[in-house]
Amino acid sequence: MKNRITAAILALFLGGIGAHKFYLDRPRPGVVYLLFCWTFIPALIGVVEFFVLISQSNQEFNSRYNEHFKPPSVVSASQTIDEQLELLRDLKERGVITEAEFEARKEMLGVH
């Protein structure tokens, strides 16, 4: 599974040679970056892509670059509140949801 922060760091430091494109399984643009690296244009584009990647949410990044990623279902009718809360804690620890999302979903369950 690809990591958004890793891709962003590669774009910032090695964007001129397209390292982030290869990391994200986009070899064609990566080769174009390699072919034009002597112009420094790919390096400038890499800096822009760094900011784009950093500003993306994890969900948007996963839907774009991790094709097989499916976020787990958070709420199921057959689960108890304790089971749902435990699942939310697990999602927060793995970085799938933020602290704010965790708190909002916890309130939806009626847990304060």
N, C-alpha and C positions, 0 to 999 in steps of 0.2 A: 504494500500500500504506500502510495506516494505521500510525502509530508509537505505541507504548504511552506513552512519555515525553511526547510532544506532547499526547496525550489527557489524561494526568494533570495536566500544567501548565494546560491549558485548564480542566479541572474545578476546579482550585484557585483560579485567578484569575478565570475567567469562568463558573464553574459556576452562578452565580445567574441567568444569562440563557440557560443551556443550550448554550453554545458547544461544549462537548465532545460533546454529543449530536448536534449537526449535523455535527461533524467525523467522528463515528463512523457517519454515515449512519443516524441514528435521529431523523428529523425530528419525528415525533409527540411523543415525550417532550420534544424541544427546544422545541416550541411550548407545551407545558404549562409548562415552566420559564419561558418568556417571559411567559405569562399570569399566573403567580403570583410573578414576581420581586419585586414590591412587598412581599410578605410575608416575604421573606428565608429562607423555608423551602427554596427551591431552592439557595440559597447554602450552607446547612448540609448539604444532601444532596450538593452538589458537593464539599464538603470530605471527606465520607465516601467518595464515589466516587474522590477523589484517592488515598486510602489503599488502596482496593480495587485500583485500576489499578496503583499502584506495587508492590503486593505480588504481583500476578499474574506468572506466568512468561511469557516471550515466546511459548512454544508455546500456552499457554492463550489469551493475547490474540489471537494469529493465528487460532486455530481459531474464536474467537467473532466477531471483527470483520473479519478478512481472509478472506472466504469462498473466494476463489480461490487462497489460499496453500497450497501443498503442499510440505512440507519435502523436500529432495532425499534420495534414498536414499544412505545413508552407505556401506553395504557391499554389494558385488556379488561374486558368485562368480567372475566373469570378470576382475575387477580385480586388479592386483598390489598388494602391500602398499604400495609407493611411491605408486601412484595413489590408494589409499584414504587414505593419510596426507596427501597433497596436498589431497584433497577435505575432509578434516577441518580442515586449516589454513585453507582457504578459508571453511568454515562458521564457524570461530572468528573470523576477521577480519571477517566480515559480521555478527557478533553473533547468529547463529542458535543457536550452542551456547556455553556458558560455558567458561572455562579448565578448570574441574573436569571438565566433561563431555568436553572435548578430551583431558585426561590419562587419564580412565577408558577412553575408546574406544581411545586409543593403546595402553594396556596390553592391551586385549582383542586387539589386532593382534599383540601380542608385541614391541612396540617400546618401549624404555625410554629 
